[in-house]
Amino acid sequence: MSEVYFSVLGPVRAWRGDEELDLGSPQQRVVLAALLLRRGRLVTVGELIDAVWGDAPPSAAVSVLRTYVSRLRRVLEPERGASWSPRVVVSVADGYMAHVADGALDLGVFEQRVAEARQRHAAGETSAAAELLQAALDGWEGTPLAGLPGPLAAVERARLTETWLSTLESRLDTDIRRGRHGEVIDELTSLTDEYPLRERLCLLLMLALFRSGRQAEALACYRRTRRILVDELGIEPGADLQELHDRILTGDVLLDLSPSSEQIHPPPAPPPAGPQIRPAQLPADLATFTGREAELRQVRALLSQYGSRPTAVVISAIAGMAGIGKTALAVHWAHEIADRFPDGQLFINLRGFDPAGSAMPPGEAIRIFLDALGVPAQQMPAQLDAQAALYRSLLAHRRVLILLDNARDADQVRPLLPGSPGCLVVVTSRDQLTGLIVGHGAQPLILHQLTSIEAREFLVRRLGAERLAAQPRAVDDIIARCGRLPLALAVVAARAVTRPGFPLSALADELSDSHDGLDVFDSGELGTDVRAVFSWSYEALSVPAARLFRLLGLFPGPDDFSAPAAAALAGRPLRETHGLLAELTHAHLLTESRPGRYALHDLLRIYAAEQVLSKDPPSDRDRALERLLSWYLHTADATCPFLTPGRRRVSLEPPPPDCHPLAFTGYDQALEWCETERANLVSAVHRAAACGHPGIAWRLPAALWGFFYLRSHLHDWLDTAQTGVAAADSIHDCEGLARLIQERANVLGELGRYDEAIADYRQVLIHYRELGDTVGRSQAVGNLGNAYLQSGRLDKAVEYLRRALAMDRYLGRTWGVGIALANLGDAYQRLGRFDEATDCLKEALSVLRTSGNRWVEGVTLDILGTVAHRLHRLDDAMEYYHQALAVHQDTGNRWGEGHTLTHLGDVHLTAGEREAARTSWRRALKIFEEFDHQDAEEIRDRLRRLGRRLPPS
């Protein structure tokens, strides 16, 4: 039977093939609409009753609702009894859920097209973005949910109409970006007549008129909109509209040249976190850099032709084959000109040709740059286009040197380009980056092999002129066999340096005798001599070092790795592994990027991967990777007693033989390990999911949640949780699904996406019910109550927290009882029910102290201080806050310490003790700045306001 297609962007309708289905009465269609609008998520019976009847449901509302659902099932699932028949409306817990794919609902198709348009827009493909936006708009049939009664329809109709208008504005904006301003004037004129209070429509119309040479009409449009706003709302136009009006009045020629949104609607930058940060991320210049004089003259000329204040973003695209020296040249030039960019230097390796296929997504690169520019993790936008807009805003009016190393292609680079003049972007890539040259005016520089003179000078700098002069023919042979590639020459030179009595002619002979070649990369950039060099260096290793080198080709992480991780991969003792790593480093097959951490050049990683595939049997490779992934899992689990003491941990199988996870002695040590290994931990989750270890793929993020929470790495938290959910689902592991859906809900709550978090917690309840895990159920109920508490739905919060409290009392779970009482007390104090709050919180203290839950004890004392403050019992409030501080400091809860110091400062201010308030707030600010916490700016604002109230000295 063919799939049913649904429509809500107009009257609510459904078709099976060409046949339109009879969906019944308007009230019955409301039920269907409510399920479709939340497809894939639970809609409770109570929510459906509210959707149909609002505050006045009939006495038999539940029975009538079930009748509506039954009738819808008969229409949508006529063969419901058959095993093959798809289920559309499914009973779940205390409600229903619609199983409808995005492609089977016009709203889903609309959202997919808009999301793709955002991606195209972020990549600079404005024409494709405009076409997708128009295709999305073409799917609307008029007023959404037309003809439906009830409060849900009214609210959703307004929301969807706003979505339609915003999308239409985006499409018009995109059309203006690509020069079609004359074609949209009539449409914009009609829309501004229909929606006279929408300032963005007026702004777009003014810009289109101005670019069409109709300046007077653009100004008249502004006057008309201003008059309507003043007459009907009593307000002046917004800052954006006023700025555009002023620029049109002055005939600003940049309005004829610049894209509309980026110039007129720059996204707001985050509040400054103290003084403007000046990043200095350039790697060290190579001490033995030599040659490339012609190329250096070319790039020097590039910058000089723009003068000291360039009027556009200057882009240099340095391309060439792998190992040709692109990065060395770029870094050398960057150090030479760094002083011309007073606002700092940004550097990143985009891993465009990473052998493991882990090219860095633009969003990850932007987040790293935003972090370097001082944006707290909590203020990172969730979407790539918003991240890119914030990045461009932070670089506006600044002079920053940006070095993007090892780019895959132009699409990877475009979101990383600044939007205003003054910056220099240097890009290195094995790709020629034609898209950047054509679309962004990038100045190309193609690197070729060193000249023979440069190659000889290269060797002189490393081996000395005397040694080369003794055997000039051998030197010529070495240069020829290395193909004049800097990387190959460096490996040969390392071999010669470590064997000063080894004649160069013997080195030349060994190179000449080797006929195996390194496989050519995608564009055929690398010849066979590089493999000869690599294989020769590899074959000179001891047997254990050669094995370790091969196994490093399996390493899943994108960044450097530690000696203990290498020991786990090899299944060797750590002391022995240190010696093997030293051997690989001395042979220039490995780089010690910083003390105790090592990195493989991408070509060497390819070679290592080749060797492990050809020389080690699949069973050995699988065991090595399992050892490494298990090492990461068990070491991450070992951090839990310090980062999340007392929390329920995942059950683990013993690690494989010869896998020795780390142990920790304190909070700081555990936290530092997680932070250092973060990129590798995230990669390990994905590799485990991809290579047949789904149990590790869901247990590892379950062990890491406390770290991600403490450091506000919300994007990594959500990313790994999603992967863990998929991994657990792939093996039908109900425990894993419950744990990881709960983790996803936790991070969604931290991101402020409370409705999604609540829907996930409800799914968790279902899974724990199926498992018969009553402890898990009580925990999920408590989490659900906390989600309602944080979202401000306090009555719901009280309901679920009381349920969690009752369950934990029944189970004798004192740990859960203490947490539930603390959260319930917080809900009561927010409701102003202070007596009940005090009773709950004091009982919570007793339970928490009995169970040893010091972490929540500190939080509970803080809430008691807040209750006392609100009741104006200032001495009691100060006492509670001081007790809370002592507990926070004892448990290492720095965030809790910062919040309590903030509250203590508030009490001091209420008591008229302004200097004491200043001291507390300064201490809180120091903590929040340490964590880049979003509350830091609020504390700065309090200190500024306090300063203004002090009398002049």
KEDRENRO-400053 format. One record per residue (C-alpha): residue in one letter; x, y, z. Coordinates in steps of 0.001 Angstrom, whole numbers, plus 500000, padded with zeros to 6 digits. Example, Ala and Ser with C-alpha at 12.3 -4.5 7.8 and 13.67 -1.06 7.14 Angstrom:
2
a512300495500507800s513670498940507140
***
This chain:
953
m500000500000500000s501395503402499053e502558505880501695v500236508588502970y501247512194502273f500094514947504647s499664518703504396v499406521285507180l500612524349505241g497047525133504275p493977523049505191v494930519830506990r494676517141504299a496022513670503488w496416511622500298r497207508028499499g498459508168495947d495949510343494055e493148509670496536e492402512347499138l491406510813502445d488448511869504565l489934513070507849g486601513710509542s485442516624511633p487505519763512299q488150518577515876q489450515245514592r491748517107512200v493085519102515160v494164515824516771l495955514806513572a497526518252513236a498856518109516805l500494514739516100l501918515866512752l503395519060514182r505258516981516775r505952513985514557g508249511448516128r507588512835519609l505071511927522266v501893514027522575t500100513267525843v496360512808526168g496223515983528261e498022517966525559l495638516674522893i492625517588525013d494069521095525461a494659521312521715v491047520497520842w489054522121523649g491398524400525592d490232525259529118a486687523929528634p486867520233527704p483694518124527865s483309515655530713a483913512743528329a486922514372526646v489223511346527040s486640508993525537v485916511368522646l489636511797522006r490150508041521790t487314507880519321y489020510498517151v492274508516517236s490468505277516367r488757506910513384l492032508404512154r493669504990512337r490895503432510265v491444506058507562l495240506171507643e495908502498508406p493087500465506784e495200497297506986r496325497917510565g495909494290511565a498418493075508941s502055492703510047w503314494524506996s501041497525507386p502910500685508524r501768502326511745v501073506035511500v499478506777514888v501164504823517683s500155504581521342v503058505553523603a502900505782527403d500134508273528249g499644509580524732y500252509074521036m502965509634518465a502848510088514681h505385508099512675v505648510267509582a508833510836507610d509814514431506818g509344513717503132a505726512652503724l504684515992505275d504747519320503471l506099521023506601g508937518485506770v509824519096503125f509725522845503769e512089522549506752q514522520344504779r514682522863501942v515200525797504294a517982523934506134e519714523123502841a519320526745501758r521113527852504934q523981525506504134r524229526788500566h524041530360501831a526859529722504310a528935528275501465g528409531400499358e526065529695496861t523413532417496924s521636531443493691a521154527871494859a520017529160498269a517424531442496659e516057528613494504l515729526343497519l513961529040499533q511515529643496681a510906525904496339a510200525799500095l507721528667499804d506010527086496794g504837524260499055w502473526562500996e498804526461500058g497622529529501929t496846529937505610p498347527055507586l495866524852509494a493078526732507732g489639526180509216l490784524372512349p489301525442515714g490936525387519117p493872527033520899l496576524832519342a495536525770515821a495514529465516697v498988529384518251e500536527194515538r498876529180512765a500542532343514054r503888530574514428l503809529029510971t502730532305509391e505704534019511003t507937531217509681w506566531776506183l507158535526506404s510704535119507731t511530532658504966l510059534962502353e512181537819503713s515260535596503523r514512534726499900l514009538404499001d517197539290500841t519073536602498908d517653537879495609i518952541361496431r522334539847497297r522624538404493799g521707541624492059r517996541062491376h516939544185493274g514893545541490370e512876542336490080v511705542256493699i510488545852494063d506864545132493098e506696542119495399l508215544062498284t505875547008497687s502855544715497935l504203543037501064t504940546306502861d501347547380502154e500084544122503643y502505544086506585p503238547770507281l504758547139510738r507472544687509564e510617546782509525r512702544222507651l510369544334504656c510712548117504613l514487547810504884l514667545401501934l512406547594499829m514493550693500604l517683548892499617a516147547516496399l514883550990495450f518207552630496194r520141550085494153s517696550686491304g518523554403491312r515278555386493072q516724557152496105a513768559493496667e511311556591496726a513534554727499194l513461557717501539a509699558063501095c509307554391502049y511192555085505280r509036558125506102r505836556149505551t506983553292507794r508186555682510481r504831557490510471i502938554199510892l505206553032513719v504899556331515566d501135556661515057e500149553086515829l502800551901518294g504368555090519586i507904553940518719e510667555035516388p512105552666513742g514847550302514873a518553551032514655d519032549025511433l516341550936509596q517590554287510849e521164553436509829l520071552499506314h518073555743506063d521147557749507043r523351555923504536i520857556488501730l520659560177502642t524440560439502239g524441558379499030d526729555716500520v528160553976497450l528958550845499449l525228550097499481d525506549503495736l528281546962496193s527734545127499439p525428542193500181s522335543340501978s522204541304505152e525841541265506055q526176545029505789i522798546038507158h522117543279509653p525438542318511232p524749539720513925p525405540961517425a528736540016518904p528694538399522355p529317540589525365p533055541227525642a534775539014528203g537106541677529518p539830543158527293q539752542210523613i541641538950523159r544605538987520768p545213535405519654a548761534376518693q548376530883517272l551079530682514613p553280527574514876a557003528156515349d558920529146512249l561231526431510916a564790527249512041t566256525577508941f563855527179506435t565659527926503213g564990528797499579r561619529793498095e562894533294497329a560784533622494156e557637532519495972l558367534855498883r558720537771496464q555342536899494972v553481536803498301r555258539924499550a554113541749496439l550564540522497038l550305542292500368s552202545426499394q549867546167496471y546967546653498914g548768549147501130s548519549356504871r544680549361504960p543320546960502331t539773547642501112a538912543956500818v539771540666502455v543114539592500950i543368535872500272s546477533957499281a545897530363498179i549107528328498393a548645525010496616g550835522096495616m551467518405496108a551767516792499504g555135517291501180i556057520202498911g556461522654501804k553231524654501654t552866524918505409a556551525758505960l556346528617503457a553032529902504813v554255529862508426h557556531526507502w555803534322505607a553199534704508358h555928535299510955e557555537813508627i554385539946508372a552716539206511750d553487542694513082r551287544202510338f548237542552511948p548015544060515427d544840542175516376g546506538769516296q546944535585514297l544658532564513983f545914529181512790i544168525858512190n544922522578510447l541745521747508521r542890518153507945g541548518332504407f543495515310503227d543535513363506465p544025509688505608a541296508692508052g538835510875506135s538288513141509149a538471516509507394m537505519201509874p533953520485509307p533796524286508918g531576524501511989e534241522890514171a536901525251512804i534700528287513444r534007527133517006i537756526802517612f538313530322516258l535420531735518291d536955530156521373a540313531756520517l538568535118520098g537090534847523589v533529533630522984p532398531504525961a531253527990525102q527784528749526473q527344531564523937m528250529513520853p525332529494518393a524072526033517473q523834526477513686l526746526867511256d525359529992509588a524930531704512971q528436530673514014a529875532037510757a527959535302511187l529264535735514741y532810534987513541r532569537645510807s531179540143513314l534074539610515704l536570540195512873a534833543318511586h537076546384511923r539963544205513141r543241543331511445v543880539628511931l546154537230510058i544371533914509468l546304530829508340l544089527944507168d546354524966506655n545612521811504645a542202522763503264r540202520130501415d538467522473498974a536910525911498624d533682524806500344q535607524038503519v537217527495503472r534329529820502531p532625529911505961l535997530834507514l536509533974505418p535996537329507179g533317539606505806s535095542942506080p538461544368504949g541633544474506957c542327540767507377l544706538516505451v543733534890504895v546462532456503856v545198529056502732t547304525991501971s545888523011500120r546668520198497744d543654521411495806q544086524416493495l541097526113495197t539709527374491907g536447528326493626l538268530783495886i540200532232492943v537078532768490830g534560533662493510h536640535500496109g539581536946494218a542135534717495916q545673535140494616p547045531686493737l550568530479494374i551382526991493110l554452525452494746h556628523118492723q559646521066493740l562667522926495015t565215523873492405s568401521832492485i570225524791494057e567531525171496729a567532521429497430r571304521484497878e571040524496500226f568292522594502075l570762519749502756v573600522143503566r571531523723506361r571008520273507888l574226518355507122g576847521071506664a578616522218503514e581751520157504201r579947516813504165l578107517613500946a581287518850499253a582967515503499931q580497513555497751p578825515950495296r577597513201492928a575921511305495777v574210514550496795d572907514988493256d571591511414493285i569840511916496631i568209515119495417a567037513410492236r565707510288494018c563842512485496525g562207514371493662r563394517632495271l560543517303497783p561288519033501106l559669516312503216a561617513528501517l564846515481501788a564197516080505500v563810512345506174v567045511543504293a568864514311506125a567638512949509468r569009509544508529a572365511074507631v572549513238510776t571990510284513084r574778508351511293p577570510864510777g579988508177509574f577529506787507021p578677507784503520l576157509750501481s576895507501498508a575505504526500468l572335506499501158a572036507314497473d572549503645496548e569814502466498937l567404505012497534s568225503932494011d567753500229494826s564205500727496162h561544500522493461d558377500543495570g556393503799495307l553952505574497585d550524505437496012v549529508607494242f546966510840495973d543713511976494393s545309514436491961g548452512371491244e550658514799493091l553157512467494697g555758510292492939t557295506986493879d560424508331495514v558631509418498660r557605505859499389a561207504795498798v562297507291501443f559555506312503863s560036502590503361w563772502900503781s563343504805507041y560683502381508212e562786499312507447a565661500711509509l563468500611512635s563616497916515261v560861495313514954p558814496665517916a559129500287516689a558092499267513173r555025497512514580l554071500567516646f554520502816513594r552188500585511571l549551500500514302l549581504294514545g547961504225511110l544824502957512911f544698505836515407p541208507384515202g541933510822516639p542506513893514485d545141515396516759d548235514327518632f548236511375521009s549845510446524309a552384507757525119p549856505792527254a547414505759524327a550167504463522045a550984501808524657a547354500654524656l547298500530520866a550466498445520770g549627496348523831r553079497132525279p554232498406528692l554387502180528929r558115502289529656e558892500245526562t556519502382524491h558356505557525518g561517504110524036l559752503136520799l558287506619520449a561739508133520946e563064505874518182l560303506976515801t560878510635516694h564608510434516064a563931508844512671h561641511822511811l558742509421511359l557005511042514321t556952514528515806e556800515268519498s554343518130519199r554668518971522896p556178517123525850g554690513653526029r552417514044522991y553139512936519443a551789513537515949l552152511901512538h552474513983509396d549529513150507136l551755511452504499l553412509328507130r550028508380508509i549017507221505033y552175505176504798a551598503687508273a548031502783507285e549320501098504119q551812499068506103v549373497927508769l546895496810506115s549514494861504211k551595493396507054d549243492829510010p546367490306509859p542832491648510373s542569489967513783d545660491828515042r544344495141513701d540959494575515318r542515493711518684a544757496776518581l541863499109517865e539715497429520518r542524497888523068l542769501590522256l539008502215522332s538707500263525589w541602502261527017y539771505496526269l536527504098527720h538021502802530971t540210505871531476a537208508150530893d535271506062533428a538135506517535907t537530510284535857c533919509891537000p534536509574540779f536282512945540654l534162514858538143t530740513388539015p531104511803542475g528248509552543537r526599509504540136r525429506242538601r528174504874536325v527868502591533323s528672498920533765l531872497926531946e533432494673530855p537068494255531983p539556495818529553p541355493499527117p544724492032528106d547675494417527730c545347497420528029h546172499480531107p543838502460531637l545042505455533584a544126506129537204f543675509579538727t544346511056542126g542271514225542002y539755516451540290d542237518696538469q544194515772537052a541053514039535779l539694517230534251e543001518061532549w543172514613530934c539662514951529529e540389518408528169t543664517328526549e542126514237524956r538780515810524049a539157515663520248n540434512091520406l537635511050522749v535021512414520369s536719510649517446a536882507424519470v533107507496519918h532584507807516169r535227505191515307a533722502719517782a530321503175516173a531758502724512674c533968499692513269g531744497276515125h532031498332518778p528577499854519480g528855499020523185i531874501295523505a530192503870521248w527369504415523746r529270503800527000l532048506291526257p529755509356525932a527843508116528994a531122508268530934l532042511697529542w528838513605530307g530200515131533525f533260516511531752f531234517947528892y528890519571531412l531630521017533610r533487522561530681s530381523536528681h531437521539525608l527797521332524630h528343520682520913d530611517692521621w528195516467524272l525257516536521864d527303515087518989t528539512080520973a525148511533522591q523500511360519160t526114508848518001g525640506829521180v521875506726520686a522322505413517145a524888502830518297a522664501504521081d519694501438518740s521673499442516141i522049496525518589h518658497041520292d520399497746523596c517580499123525708e519902500124528577g522154502000526180l519177503741524581a517866504797527976r521256506132529108l522103507950525898i518658509410525223q518868510713528777e522282512238527993r520840513832524883a518009515233526973n520494516606529518v522447518549526906l519287519719525156g518209521164528497e521566522929528862l521038524370525375g517652525721526431r515783523331524115y513451522275526898d510599520856524809e512962518461523042a514577517540526352i511203516812527911a510206514633524940d513462512672525313y512979512193529050r509566510732528304q511193508250525926v513681507377528652l510791506550530963i509454504093528376h512794502339528033y513358502045531773r509828500704532157e510641498029529562l513888497214531386g512140497021534729d514754499482535995t512912501307538747v515992503281539765g516391504500536195r512699505425536089s512915507442539279q516002509211537957a514225510011534683v511158511329536493g513416513572538584n515214514803535485l511869515529533860g510875517569536889n514152519476536749a513587520203533035y510204521702533851l511832523647536721q514523525175534495s511984525996531780g509864527932534301r506887525535534240l506844525353537993d503532523551538560k504659520730536271a508036520735538004v506406520277541400e504235517446540059y507130515411538678l509578516174541469r507028514957544017r506588511780541968a510363511296541868l510559511879545620a507848509288546288m509563506727544046d512961507255545653r511485506985549139y509805503717548163l513070502392546695g515044503502549732r517275505456547383t518539508130549743w520792509659547089g517765510338544873v515636511451547826g518154514158548683i518307515484545114a514516515405544685l513993517292547948a516541519936546946n514953520487543535l511461520495545019g512561523085547558d513932525217544722a510603524963542864y508665525991545992q510913528994546638r510469530158543059l506694529895543598g506998531973546781r505891529027548975f508671529677551454d507513527492554354e507255524431552130a510566525316550500t512320525563553869d510899522246555080c512017520463551886l515468522005551890k516189521270555553e515055517679555125a517216517524551972l520259518661553979s519762515878556491v519415513224553782l522293514563551707r524650514594554668t523640511054555597s524277509799552037g527498511808551623n526240513844548663r528364516900549328w527900518306545819v524127518768546170e524526519709549829g526328522865548694v523574523643546177t520900523117548838l522598525481551288d522725528073548512i518961527749547910l518304528074551648g520316531287551530t518118532531548699v514955531744550702a516327533641553705h517312536567551500r513848536755549934l512350536754553458h514814539553554380r516518537431557053l519906538720555982d522030537224558778d520597533763558092a521160534213554352m524816535114554877e525331532143557166y523815529716554646y525897531179551818h529121530864553818q528285527239554605a527571526640550913l530905528170549950a532755525854552318v531062522805550760h531636524012547187q535322524544547903d535595521136549537t534060519354546527g535791521443543844n532464522783542524r533821526010541073w530588526907539276g528639526503542515e531213528652544307g530808531391541715h527016531400541961t527052531433545756l529540534316545813t527187536192543484h524259535615545854l526363536570548861g527234539845547163d523512540457546608v522832540060550345h525697542394551261l524269545014548911t520803544653550441a522410545159553854g524105548327552599e527578546728552731r528701547842549296e532400547109549669a531647543579550889a529340543156547884r532115544350545597t534545541825547101s532136538895546672w531288539823543099r534939540214542162r535646536733543493a532678535378541528l533831537148538373k537293535602538659i535732532124538743f533321532775535862e536130534192533730e538157531072534460f535394528977532900d534277531509530267h530896531275531967q528027533257530471d527265534866533867a530570536738533856e529114539694531966e526205539937534402i528697540230537278r530673542884535401d527449544826534934r526707544643538677l530187545912539474r529807548770536971r526459549785538471l527911549548541971g530797551806540908r528396554432539595r526647554540542948l529841555265544921p530521558924545752p533460560541543914s536789560131545679
***
